[in-house]
Amino acid sequence: MNTFKTIKISLSFLTLICLAVFLGCNGNNGEEKPIRGNFEEWGLDSETEMQIKQDYLDAFIKPDFPEAAIEDVRIEKCYGTYDVSIRTGTYNSPVWRPDGSIVVVMMADNYKKYDNVSSKVVIGSVGSGWVLLPYSNENRIIVWRDKDNSFYELQEAYNKGWLNDRLLRRILNYHLGMDKEVEKRLFESYYEKYFMPDPIASHLYTAELLSRIYRYYGTYNGCSVIMDGITESGDMVYMLYDYVAGIVFALETRNYGIAIEVWKEEDNSFYPLLTAYEQGLLTREDLVNIAHIRSMHMGHEKISLFENGNIYAYDVGTGEKKLSVENFDINNFRFYVE
């Protein structure tokens, strides 16, 4: 069934323009700053790193532990430095005014003051998007703003418009282990295979842009699993279903240009999910984990299992399994590329 890839790379000009509008609607918010200094691949220089540590120490540690020093504070992970802008002007003629930057970081300290913090947090908004972000209770993922040297929770930064759905997914991608260099190589290959042959798509997209609008589902035996994000725009929503080894992947798409791809870096090849499983690149345990991560990108931990003609919702977090859809003829919805 090769028509799917043809549809994928032959996206309509209108749909591509819609995506450009979608990305533009977020203004300059979320534009990464140039690479620099320590944590340079995340846009964090050594001076800013020290300032974040000091501000964290002063705000959260010293009030209770005055003897604490900056050496007691660590940035375990940086998820990016992003410019923030304020929208002014009219609705039809907006003007974006620079308003400092934010840095998304995972903080830790020797006092482990935040052991009571939930290990799972759901961020987003109803009708827009949710992301479930798991992390160790001993760490804290937080947003630092350079304009006021203050910290904000992820949801608070999202509510203020400093983070959007696209950036939340990107943060989750990095949190789940996507490496910047691997990401760069993956999307250079992805662009070359699926977009370069199409004159319109290759003009409107770049590998760097594609790397900012995808979902990462983990790396297994040297194979990175992703779902591209070009379905962020369009008018009509379709529900398509694929199932592999009894696991159902419901794919919501607005233009059919969607697929879960498996990239084997060793030979620089892309495989559909089913093919990767049949060729032994992925195990069923890997597929369960992929489905679990996919659900996290949608703010929950439920995966769908197809058994005896029925679909069951299985909650990976609690282990609870419930009947979801009875007598579901999945063969009328199955789609994949052979």
C-alpha positions in Angstrom: 0.0 0.0 0.0 2.3 2.7 -1.2 -0.3 5.4 -1.7 0.0 6.5 1.9 3.6 7.8 1.5 2.5 9.5 -1.7 -0.2 11.3 0.2 2.3 12.1 2.9 4.8 13.8 0.8 2.3 15.4 -1.5 0.7 17.5 1.1 -1.6 20.2 -0.3 -0.3 23.7 -0.5 -3.2 24.9 1.7 -2.3 22.5 4.5 1.3 23.6 4.4 0.3 27.2 4.6 -2.0 26.3 7.5 0.9 24.9 9.4 3.0 28.0 8.8 0.1 30.0 10.2 -0.2 27.6 13.2 3.5 28.1 14.0 3.3 31.8 13.5 0.3 32.1 15.8 2.6 31.4 18.7 4.5 34.6 17.8 8.1 34.6 18.8 7.4 32.6 22.0 9.3 29.4 21.9 12.1 30.5 19.5 15.3 29.0 20.8 18.2 31.3 21.5 21.6 30.7 19.8 23.8 27.9 21.1 26.3 29.0 23.7 28.4 28.1 26.7 27.9 25.2 29.1 24.8 23.2 28.3 25.5 24.9 25.0 23.3 22.6 23.0 20.4 23.7 25.2 21.2 27.5 24.9 22.4 27.8 28.5 25.7 29.6 29.2 27.7 29.2 32.4 26.8 32.6 33.7 23.1 32.0 33.4 23.6 28.5 34.9 25.2 30.0 38.0 22.4 32.6 38.3 19.7 30.0 38.1 21.5 28.0 40.9 21.8 31.0 43.1 18.2 32.1 42.6 17.0 28.6 43.3 19.1 28.5 46.5 17.8 31.8 47.7 14.2 31.1 46.9 13.7 27.5 48.0 16.6 26.3 50.2 18.1 29.1 52.3 14.8 30.1 54.0 14.9 26.8 55.8 18.6 25.9 55.5 20.6 29.1 55.9 23.8 27.1 55.9 23.2 25.8 52.4 25.7 26.9 49.6 25.4 27.0 45.9 27.4 23.7 45.7 24.3 22.1 47.2 22.2 22.9 44.1 22.4 21.2 40.7 20.9 21.6 37.3 20.3 17.9 36.4 18.9 18.7 33.0 18.2 21.6 30.7 15.3 21.4 28.3 16.0 24.6 26.4 16.2 28.4 26.5 13.3 30.1 24.8 12.6 33.8 23.9 9.4 35.2 25.3 7.4 38.0 23.5 4.4 40.1 24.4 1.7 40.6 21.8 0.6 44.1 21.2 -1.1 45.9 18.3 -4.4 44.8 16.8 -5.9 41.4 16.2 -5.3 41.7 12.5 -1.9 43.4 12.8 -0.2 41.9 15.9 3.2 43.2 17.0 5.4 41.0 19.1 7.6 42.8 21.6 10.6 40.9 23.1 10.1 40.3 26.8 13.1 38.3 28.0 13.7 34.6 28.0 12.9 31.5 30.0 14.9 28.4 30.7 13.3 25.1 31.5 15.4 23.0 33.9 15.3 20.0 36.2 16.6 21.1 39.6 18.0 19.0 42.4 19.5 19.8 45.8 21.3 18.0 48.6 18.5 18.7 51.0 15.8 16.9 48.9 13.2 19.3 50.1 10.7 18.3 47.5 10.3 14.5 48.3 6.5 15.1 48.5 6.2 16.4 45.0 4.2 14.1 42.8 6.2 12.0 40.4 3.7 12.6 37.6 2.4 16.0 36.5 -0.1 16.7 33.7 0.3 20.0 31.9 -1.8 21.7 29.3 -5.3 22.9 28.7 -8.7 21.4 27.9 -9.5 21.4 24.2 -5.9 22.1 23.3 -3.4 19.5 24.6 -2.1 17.6 27.6 1.3 16.2 28.4 2.0 13.8 31.2 5.5 14.4 32.5 7.0 11.9 34.9 10.1 12.6 37.0 11.8 11.6 40.2 10.4 13.0 43.4 13.9 14.2 44.3 14.0 16.4 41.2 11.9 19.4 40.2 11.2 20.5 36.6 10.7 24.3 36.7 10.8 27.4 34.6 13.3 30.2 35.3 12.7 33.7 33.8 15.6 36.0 33.3 13.6 39.2 33.5 12.7 38.8 37.2 15.1 36.0 38.2 12.0 34.1 39.4 10.8 30.5 39.1 7.4 29.3 37.7 5.8 25.9 37.6 5.4 24.5 34.1 1.6 24.9 34.2 2.0 28.5 35.3 4.4 29.2 32.4 2.0 27.5 30.0 -0.9 29.6 31.3 1.1 32.8 30.8 1.7 31.8 27.2 5.5 31.3 27.6 5.1 27.6 26.7 2.7 26.2 24.2 1.6 22.6 23.3 4.4 22.2 20.8 7.0 23.1 23.4 5.5 20.9 26.0 5.8 17.9 23.7 9.3 19.0 22.9 10.2 19.1 26.6 8.7 15.6 27.0 10.8 14.4 24.0 14.0 15.5 25.7 12.9 14.3 29.1 12.3 10.8 27.6 15.9 10.8 26.4 16.0 12.2 22.9 19.6 13.3 22.2 20.1 16.6 20.3 22.7 15.1 17.9 20.6 12.0 17.2 17.6 14.3 16.7 19.6 16.3 14.1 20.8 13.3 12.2 17.3 11.7 12.3 15.5 14.6 10.8 18.2 15.3 8.2 17.5 11.8 7.0 13.8 12.1 7.4 13.7 15.3 5.4 15.9 13.9 2.6 13.6 10.8 2.2 10.1 12.2 2.6 10.3 16.0 1.8 13.1 16.7 -0.6 11.4 14.9 -3.5 8.4 17.2 -3.2 9.1 20.7 -4.5 6.5 22.4 -2.3 7.2 20.5 0.9 11.0 20.9 0.5 10.5 24.7 0.1 8.3 25.2 3.1 10.0 22.8 5.5 13.5 22.3 6.7 14.9 19.4 8.8 15.3 21.8 11.7 11.6 22.8 11.6 10.5 19.1 11.4 12.7 18.4 14.5 10.5 20.9 16.4 7.1 19.4 15.8 7.4 15.7 16.3 6.8 13.2 19.2 9.5 10.9 20.4 8.5 7.4 21.6 11.8 6.1 22.7 14.9 4.3 21.3 15.0 0.5 21.3 18.0 -1.5 20.1 19.4 1.4 18.2 16.1 2.3 16.6 14.4 5.6 17.4 10.6 5.7 17.2 8.9 9.0 16.3 5.6 10.4 15.0 6.0 13.4 12.8 4.0 16.5 13.7 2.8 17.9 10.4 -0.7 17.1 11.3 -0.9 20.1 13.5 -3.1 22.0 11.0 -6.1 21.5 8.8 -9.9 21.5 8.9 -11.2 17.9 9.2 -10.2 15.3 11.8 -10.0 11.7 10.9 -9.5 8.7 13.2 -7.4 5.9 11.8 -6.3 2.8 13.6 -3.3 0.6 13.3 -2.6 -2.4 15.5 0.6 -4.4 16.0 0.8 -7.5 18.2 -2.6 -6.8 19.7 -1.8 -3.2 20.6 -4.0 -0.5 19.0 -2.6 2.8 18.0 -5.4 5.3 17.3 -4.0 8.0 15.1 -5.8 11.3 15.0 -5.0 13.2 11.8 -6.2 16.1 9.9 -4.7 15.4 6.5 -3.7 11.7 6.6 0.0 12.8 6.6 0.8 10.9 9.8 2.7 7.8 10.7 4.7 6.2 13.5 8.2 5.8 12.0 11.0 3.6 13.2 14.5 4.9 12.3 17.4 2.4 12.3 20.4 4.7 12.5 22.9 1.8 11.6 21.7 1.7 8.0 19.8 5.0 8.0 16.5 3.3 7.1 12.9 4.1 8.1 10.3 1.3 8.8 6.6 1.3 9.6 5.8 0.1 13.1 4.5 -3.3 11.9 7.5 -4.0 9.6 9.9 -3.1 12.4 8.1 -5.6 14.7 8.0 -8.3 12.1 11.7 -7.9 11.3 12.6 -8.2 15.0 13.7 -4.6 15.4 11.1 -4.1 18.1 9.7 -6.6 20.7 6.1 -6.6 22.0 7.5 -5.2 25.2 8.9 -2.3 23.2 5.5 -1.8 21.5 3.8 -1.6 24.9 6.3 1.0 26.0 5.8 3.0 22.7 2.0 3.0 23.3 2.6 4.1 26.9 4.8 7.0 25.8 2.3 7.9 23.1 -0.4 8.1 25.8 1.9 10.4 27.9 2.0 12.8 25.0 -1.8 13.0 25.4 -1.8 13.4 29.1 -2.7 9.9 30.4 -1.3 6.4 30.7 -3.9 4.3 29.1 -3.1 2.1 26.1 -5.6 0.2 23.9 -5.4 -3.6 23.5 -7.3 -5.6 20.9 -8.4 -8.9 22.2 -11.2 -11.3 21.1 -12.8 -8.7 18.9 -12.9 -6.1 21.6 -10.8 -3.1 22.5 -9.8 -2.8 26.1 -8.3 0.3 27.8 -5.3 -0.8 29.9 -3.9 1.8 32.4 -0.2 1.2 32.6 0.1 3.3 35.8 -2.5 1.4 37.8 -2.7 -2.0 35.9 -6.5 -1.6 35.6 -8.1 -3.0 32.4 -11.6 -2.1 31.2 -13.7 -2.9 28.2 -13.7 0.1 25.9 -15.3 -0.9 22.6 -17.1 -4.2 22.1 -17.1 -6.1 18.7 -14.8 -3.6 17.0 -14.0 -4.5 13.4 -10.5 -3.2 13.4 -9.7 -4.5 9.9 -11.8 -1.8 8.4 -9.5 0.8 10.0 -6.2 -0.9 9.9 -3.6 1.0 7.9 0.1 0.7 7.5 2.7 0.7 4.8 4.2 -2.7 3.7 
